[in-house]
Amino acid sequence: MRVQPIEWRDGVVAILDQTQLPQRVVIHEYDDWRGVAEAIRTMQVRGAPAIGIAAAYGLALAARAINASTMEAFRAEFDTVCRAFAQTRPTAVNLFGAIERLQTVVATCQTPDEARTRLLAEAHAIRTEDHAADRAMAEYGAALLPPNARVLTICNTGALATGGIGTALGIIRVAHQQGKLAHVYACETRPRLQGLKLTAWELQQEGIPFEVIADSAAGMLMAQGKVDAVIAGADRIAANGDTANKIGTYTLAVLAHYHGVPFYIAAPVSTIDPRTPDGASIPIEYRDPTEITHIDGLQIAPTGAPALNPAFDVTPAALIHAIITERGTFRPPYDFSQLPLTRKGRSDS
């Protein structure tokens, strides 16, 4: 990637505005945490890992602006900022993991100056960990694919969505580098068209052979025997393996199950939420209905037409062939108890 989705630039958070891609590459620099929070809420930042990184840097930025002489006052104001970030994207568990990690740092600091220094270091650590996790995950995932694999994916799970090379798209990248990948089908991913706009852009950057398809074409391709594997990302994985991801993922899992196509989830262990027992307990974000009735601001529906716009759906664990993480590949029935997980994620955090 020539352009990084999120960077810390000496006191400002630089965010690549993914709502502008692929037509324009626009980078916003925020010197106020409120701008970072709004960038998360308005989907300038997308992908659960990237959302966590952006929130971490946003909180580090907020810490610089807190004018408090005591830790008690600092913690009170910092907690207010944390609550504001928590309201931006309720489904992505990495957001809450980043918030809790930084709250843990603040809880052990003796002075506001110490907190500011350590919070930035922790934000850098979150990004570094995500980069390493992506690479390890990609190696595990690529090993599962057959030679000359034809892979179908949904939404965007590449470098734009994480702190590294991507989750599902990271696997695709490494498989291509290993000479195992024949072709990629990228679902357009209505209503925000992340597959059409972002995944296609990244695949072009890498020179990976692909075609964008309408979401509704996936079943036909599977019926024709043209898909060897489906790989999707995740915004939250429940303790039992039920997985929330971009709307349409559940449909792909059902189709894959019917046609005997392996369906994989690729996500860092920070996406596994042991406090969420199953998919029914995952909060689902509902977004503005105009995302359905309009495309890039152009109205395509009759004026006044009602629209229902859930941003995510939940795929039951029984439909998932394997969950690929940086700690290895898990298969049903899913048991993550060997991972010393907390809500904040990785055990080495």
C-alpha positions in Angstrom: 0.0 0.0 0.0 1.4 3.4 -1.0 -1.2 5.1 1.2 -1.7 4.2 4.8 -5.3 4.4 6.1 -4.3 5.8 9.5 -1.1 7.5 10.6 0.1 9.5 13.6 1.9 12.6 12.4 3.5 14.5 15.2 0.3 15.4 17.1 -2.3 14.9 14.4 -4.1 11.8 13.2 -4.1 11.4 9.4 -7.0 9.4 8.1 -7.5 8.3 4.5 -11.1 9.2 3.7 -12.4 5.9 2.3 -15.7 7.5 1.3 -13.8 9.3 -1.4 -12.2 6.2 -3.0 -11.6 5.2 -5.7 -12.1 8.4 -7.5 -10.0 10.5 -5.1 -7.3 9.9 -2.5 -8.1 12.4 0.2 -6.3 12.4 3.6 -7.7 14.4 6.5 -5.5 15.5 9.3 -7.2 15.8 12.7 -5.7 17.7 15.6 -8.9 17.3 17.7 -10.2 14.0 18.9 -13.8 14.9 17.9 -12.8 14.9 14.3 -11.4 11.4 14.7 -14.6 10.2 16.3 -16.6 11.7 13.5 -14.4 10.0 10.9 -15.1 6.7 12.5 -18.9 7.4 12.7 -19.1 8.5 9.1 -17.1 5.6 7.8 -14.1 7.5 6.6 -12.5 4.6 8.6 -13.8 1.1 7.9 -12.9 -2.3 9.1 -12.9 -3.4 12.8 -9.1 -3.4 13.3 -8.7 0.0 11.6 -11.5 1.4 13.7 -9.7 0.2 16.9 -6.4 1.8 15.7 -8.2 5.1 14.9 -9.9 5.2 18.2 -6.6 4.5 20.0 -4.9 7.4 18.3 -7.9 9.6 18.8 -7.8 8.9 22.6 -4.0 9.6 22.6 -4.8 12.9 20.8 -7.6 13.7 23.4 -5.1 13.1 26.2 -2.9 15.9 24.9 -5.8 18.3 25.1 -7.0 17.4 28.6 -6.0 20.3 30.9 -5.9 18.5 34.3 -3.4 18.9 37.1 -4.4 15.7 39.0 -5.0 12.1 37.8 -8.4 12.1 39.3 -9.5 15.0 37.0 -7.6 13.5 34.1 -9.4 10.2 34.4 -12.8 11.8 34.7 -12.3 13.7 31.5 -10.7 10.8 29.7 -13.6 8.5 30.5 -16.0 11.1 29.0 -14.0 11.0 25.8 -14.0 7.2 25.9 -17.8 7.1 26.1 -18.0 9.4 23.1 -15.8 7.0 21.0 -17.9 4.0 22.2 -21.0 5.4 20.6 -19.5 5.8 17.1 -19.7 2.1 15.8 -21.4 -0.3 18.3 -20.8 -3.6 16.5 -17.0 -3.5 16.0 -15.5 -5.1 19.1 -12.0 -3.8 18.3 -13.3 -0.3 19.1 -14.1 -1.3 22.6 -10.9 -3.3 22.9 -8.8 -0.3 22.1 -10.8 1.9 24.5 -10.4 -0.6 27.4 -6.7 -1.0 26.7 -6.1 2.7 27.0 -8.4 3.0 30.0 -6.2 0.3 31.7 -3.1 2.4 30.9 -4.7 5.5 32.5 -5.6 3.5 35.6 -2.0 2.7 36.3 -0.5 6.2 35.6 0.6 8.5 38.4 0.6 11.8 36.5 -1.2 13.3 33.4 2.2 13.6 31.6 2.9 10.0 32.2 -0.6 9.1 30.9 -0.1 11.1 27.7 3.2 9.4 26.9 2.0 5.9 27.7 -1.3 6.3 25.8 0.5 7.2 22.6 2.9 4.3 23.1 -0.1 1.9 23.6 -1.8 3.2 20.4 1.4 2.5 18.5 1.5 -0.9 20.0 -2.0 -1.7 18.9 -1.1 -0.9 15.3 2.1 -2.9 15.4 0.3 -5.9 16.8 -2.3 -5.7 14.1 0.4 -5.6 11.4 2.0 -8.8 12.8 -1.3 -10.5 13.3 -2.3 -9.9 9.6 0.9 -11.5 8.4 0.5 -14.6 10.6 -3.2 -14.9 9.8 -2.4 -14.7 6.0 0.1 -17.6 6.2 -2.4 -19.8 8.1 -5.2 -19.0 5.7 -3.2 -19.4 2.5 -2.3 -22.9 3.6 -6.0 -23.9 3.5 -6.5 -23.0 -0.1 -6.1 -25.5 -3.0 -3.8 -24.8 -5.9 -5.3 -22.4 -8.5 -7.9 -21.3 -6.0 -10.8 -19.2 -7.0 -11.9 -17.2 -4.0 -15.0 -15.2 -3.3 -15.0 -12.4 -0.7 -17.2 -9.6 0.5 -16.8 -6.1 1.7 -13.3 -4.8 2.3 -10.8 -6.7 4.5 -7.5 -5.4 3.1 -4.9 -2.9 4.2 -7.5 -0.2 4.2 -9.4 -2.1 7.0 -6.5 -3.0 9.3 -3.1 -2.0 10.5 -1.3 -4.4 8.2 -2.0 -6.3 4.9 -5.5 -7.2 5.7 -7.5 -10.2 7.1 -9.4 -12.1 4.4 -7.7 -10.0 1.7 -4.4 -10.5 3.4 -4.9 -14.2 2.9 -5.7 -13.6 -0.8 -2.5 -11.4 -1.1 -0.3 -14.1 0.3 -1.9 -16.9 -1.7 -1.2 -14.8 -4.8 2.4 -14.3 -3.8 2.7 -18.0 -3.3 1.3 -18.7 -6.8 -1.8 -20.5 -5.4 -4.4 -18.0 -6.4 -6.2 -18.2 -9.8 -8.9 -15.6 -9.4 -10.9 -13.5 -7.0 -14.6 -12.6 -7.1 -15.3 -9.5 -5.1 -18.9 -8.9 -4.1 -19.9 -5.3 -4.7 -21.3 -5.2 -1.1 -24.4 -3.1 -1.1 -25.3 -0.6 0.1 -22.0 1.2 0.7 -20.2 -0.8 -2.1 -17.0 -1.4 -0.2 -16.2 -4.4 -2.4 -16.7 -2.4 -5.7 -14.9 0.7 -4.5 -12.2 -0.5 -2.0 -11.5 -4.1 -2.5 -11.3 -3.7 -6.3 -9.0 -0.7 -5.8 -6.6 -2.7 -3.5 -6.7 -5.7 -5.9 -5.7 -3.5 -8.7 -2.9 -2.0 -6.7 -1.5 -5.5 -6.2 -2.1 -6.8 -9.7 -4.3 -9.7 -8.5 -6.7 -11.1 -11.1 -10.3 -10.4 -10.1 -13.8 -9.5 -11.2 -16.3 -7.5 -9.2 -19.8 -9.2 -9.1 -23.2 -8.2 -8.0 -23.9 -9.6 -4.5 -26.7 -11.7 -6.0 -24.4 -13.4 -8.5 -22.6 -15.4 -5.8 -25.0 -18.3 -5.8 -24.9 -18.8 -9.6 -21.0 -18.9 -9.5 -21.1 -21.5 -6.8 -23.6 -23.6 -8.6 -21.4 -23.5 -11.7 -18.4 -24.8 -9.6 -16.4 -21.6 -10.1 -15.8 -20.9 -6.4 -13.3 -23.0 -4.3 -13.6 -21.0 -1.1 -15.3 -18.0 0.5 -13.3 -15.9 2.9 -14.9 -13.1 4.9 -13.7 -10.9 7.7 -15.5 -10.2 11.0 -16.5 -7.3 13.2 -17.2 -9.4 16.2 -17.0 -13.1 17.0 -19.0 -14.5 19.9 -17.7 -17.0 22.4 -19.5 -19.9 20.5 -18.1 -18.9 17.1 -21.2 -17.0 15.8 -19.8 -14.1 13.7 -21.0 -10.7 12.9 -19.8 -9.2 9.6 -21.0 -7.0 6.8 -24.6 -7.5 5.7 -24.7 -10.3 3.1 -22.1 -12.5 4.8 -24.8 -14.8 6.3 -26.3 -15.2 2.8 -22.9 -16.3 1.4 -22.4 -18.8 4.2 -25.8 -20.4 3.5 -25.0 -20.6 -0.2 -21.5 -22.0 0.5 -23.0 -24.7 2.8 -25.5 -25.7 0.2 -22.9 -26.0 -2.5 -20.2 -27.6 -0.4 -17.9 -24.7 -0.7 -15.6 -24.0 2.4 -16.6 -20.8 4.1 -13.9 -19.2 6.2 -13.8 -16.3 8.6 -10.4 -14.4 9.0 -10.0 -12.1 12.0 -7.5 -11.4 14.7 -8.2 -12.8 18.1 -8.9 -9.3 19.3 -12.2 -9.7 17.4 -13.3 -12.6 19.6 -15.5 -11.3 22.4 -15.7 -13.8 25.3 -18.3 -11.6 27.0 -20.7 -12.2 24.1 -22.0 -15.7 24.4 -23.6 -16.1 21.0 -24.7 -14.2 17.9 -28.1 -13.2 19.4 -26.1 -11.1 21.9 -24.2 -9.1 19.3 -25.6 -5.6 18.9 -26.4 -4.9 15.2 -25.9 -1.4 13.9 -28.7 0.1 11.8 -27.6 2.9 9.5 -29.2 5.8 7.7 -31.9 4.5 5.2 -30.6 6.9 2.6 -27.7 4.5 2.1 -30.2 2.2 0.5 -32.3 4.8 -1.4 -29.3 6.8 -2.6 -25.9 5.9 -4.2 -23.2 8.6 -3.8 -25.9 11.1 -3.1 -28.0 10.2 -6.2 -31.6 9.2 -5.3 -32.5 5.9 -7.0 -35.7 5.0 -5.0 -39.1 6.7 -5.2 -39.3 9.7 -3.0 -40.5 8.7 0.5 -39.8 5.0 0.0 -39.1 3.4 3.4 -35.9 1.4 3.7 -34.4 -0.9 6.4 -30.6 -0.8 6.6 -28.9 -3.2 9.0 -25.2 -2.8 8.5 -24.3 -6.3 9.7 -25.7 -9.8 9.9 -24.7 -12.8 12.0 -23.4 -16.1 10.6 -24.0 -19.1 12.9 -20.9 -21.0 13.9 -22.3 -24.2 12.3 -21.9 -22.6 8.9 -18.3 -21.6 9.3 -15.8 -24.1 8.1 -13.0 -22.5 10.1 -12.0 -19.3 11.8 -8.5 -18.2 10.9 -6.6 -16.1 13.4 -3.0 -15.1 14.0 -2.9 -17.8 16.7 -3.9 -20.5 14.4 -7.0 -22.0 12.7 -10.1 -23.0 14.8 -12.7 -25.4 13.6 -16.2 -26.3 15.0 -17.3 -26.8 17.6 -15.5 -23.6 18.5 -13.6 -23.4 21.7 -11.4 -20.4 22.4 -10.8 -21.2 26.0 -7.1 -21.9 25.3 -6.7 -18.3 24.3 -6.4 -16.1 27.4 -8.8 -13.6 26.0 -10.3 -10.6 27.7 -12.6 -8.0 26.2 -9.6 -6.0 25.3 -8.3 -8.7 23.1 -4.8 -10.2 22.8 -3.1 -11.8 25.7 0.2 -10.1 24.9 -1.4 -6.6 25.1 
